[in-house]
């Protein structure tokens, strides 16, 4: 099975609303590996690796987030898979 990777930057009201935990749960449910973290500028960044359909589904779901989130933008780009992730984790 081919694997792809994508990095994403999510902006809006996405910190302090369990966005990272929600992302981890959704990514794991889709069988993805990678990470999600808060950034000093108030955004959330993430790296996803896995089946192309699962990665695309995750990128679409980032616009929703948990109930208290208000997502104003999701920027993503494809990247070369790194292949060393074993699970999906919150890193910061």
Buried (B, 14 or more C-beta within 10 A) or exposed (E): EEBBBBBBBBBBBBBEBBBBEBBBEBBEEBEBBBBBBBBEEEBBBBBBBBBEEBBBBBBEBBEEBBEEBEBEEBEBEEEEBEEEBEEBBEEE
